[in-house]
Amino acid sequence: MITLGVILIIIGLLVKSLSILWTIGIALVVIGLILNLVPIGGSRRRVW
């Protein structure tokens, strides 16, 4: 998700008429970082 956000940011910067892609890219990067930093379903890892 972070890489998709970075790609959208780059496309949004290259093509000035598509500034909405820049905004969506920033949102995807932020959401991706939050999902990576916050453990979902508990922090315990089961090792079998």
Secondary structure, DSSP 8 states (H G I E B T S, - for coil): -HHHHHHHHHHHHH-TT-HHHHHHHHHHHHHHHHHHHS-TT-S-----
